[in-house]
């Protein structure tokens, strides 16, 4: 029994250590698979010996409890709020008050850190074990959310190391990263639920769930920013305490540190502000805290906020303005996007005049009307969007928005299939808007990447009928004179453009696939398709069922891809592009451990009538085979097409299995069915 206990202990310590490396240090030392294995080992052992399971075991970091209501809990020390400053002058005033209060004239060291846009929680650790988690509530009393917080992987159930105070209240912020917010909202919308307006609401909504199983599925993150009640010893400064927290496995912001005086604080503010959009989470601003605890105590607090800390806010990412019009834009795939034209307003430091309303369903869900005052939100480099209408301020007579029945660009009928959020122009490639967008997409960065061929130039080429459809781009060199005569285009830029077009011919299969602008085929799906099939021919030949064998290709994507290539116009376009010299290297399809020919060495010889040698090789590799050139004793299988010569002889003499094209095609068909 002692031995088992020791093993359990070792496994738990090891897992905690790896949790720490992963969540706090952001530097894992083992792969996810290795971690999973450790975890499963612990789970299995605990299942065998349930009486040895402890509350702080990493296996218990999962949902369990379903509560009827949230129980109020008193914080051992109140959770205060923060006062704000919005500019340098106000910050200087804060610093002056602090130094006056302390009676010091020199510049003070401040602990500086991001102000996360989430919600504050209080974690109570007793003897290093998490015994309670509570929301801030009114600052004195919060709500017990222990079961929910226990599902957040970044929150350690037991502190690492040693020397923790007997009782320790850790304060921090529960938040959701940009990516987590995006994924969560997609998930909500997929299930017909209204999306969250911002990451803060998403974090709050996710934490306040009576069923902790729901919280467990939400991408909540956690970051410490202070301490509450303490029974025991802690260092004398904010920086040392948070450093120690880090060692105990509590996540602390990587952006935090010590800066001296107002100048140091301002430089920090400017730096973070400049990087704001590139950070993986949303920030409200930054927080400055007098670093020495003794000084914090001397300064004390007002009724609601400490005098030793201040939040320096960034320009808001949500502001209110007025909708002056709603226009409808037509996208590459014909999707109609309603766009709100706004009274210009500064959002997060950028002047915004338009905001997307996404689609027909969203605009009716939000019921945005011309004349309404609306909350506009801009986050990261995302397109500004209308979050909601300020209904209290709606004026009588503002009329609901109605989607047009005809495409505003080409006049073709607008379709909105039952159950779909998006209304679409039915004009297809005859709609100039769709054609223009398709060409723009084709030339864009992640696609064929024609350097210098931006929106404006593309519009110019189309207006002047120098290009009408995508492949025309590759014949532009025959129109050099006409190009040079275009307004604003000199000889030099024409040469550059033609050179860039020429360069773009040499591409990769995933890029080309993506460039075609097939609905639902983004960069990732394009890569999966390319890696799975190896060649464009194989993709074009595949039916929906075979397409679905590629990773991340579901029913809808398969239908779109198959449908796209069934269209004669599209096949002709692809053929013409290839004739004009667009090319890419063949993809080595990775061997699959479980494929029909897993680990087998196969040689191809002779001529195949149904496919090229390259495609055959790619298909073989997809089945797990290694394809080599020469026949030897190690060869497991020779596939012999027409006019096979010496390789066939040699294979026969060595007793290697030989298969003709018919047999090979049957094998391929078989393996497709297996998938
Ligand atoms: S310290 C004693 N530090 O902002 C001071 N708060 O506006 C208590 N917040 O309720 C807060 N990031 O939810 C502090 N680095 C940070 C923070 C932070 C976000 C939140 C916290 C607090 C609110 C006050």
Boltz pocket constraint, residues with backbone or C-beta under 6 A from the ligand:
constraints:
  - pocket:
      binder: B
      contacts: [[A, 79], [A, 80], [A, 81], [A, 82], [A, 113], [A, 114], [A, 115], [A, 116], [A, 117], [A, 118], [A, 119], [A, 120], [A, 136], [A, 172], [A, 173], [A, 224], [A, 225], [A, 226], [A, 287], [A, 306], [A, 309], [A, 311]]
      max_distance: 6.0
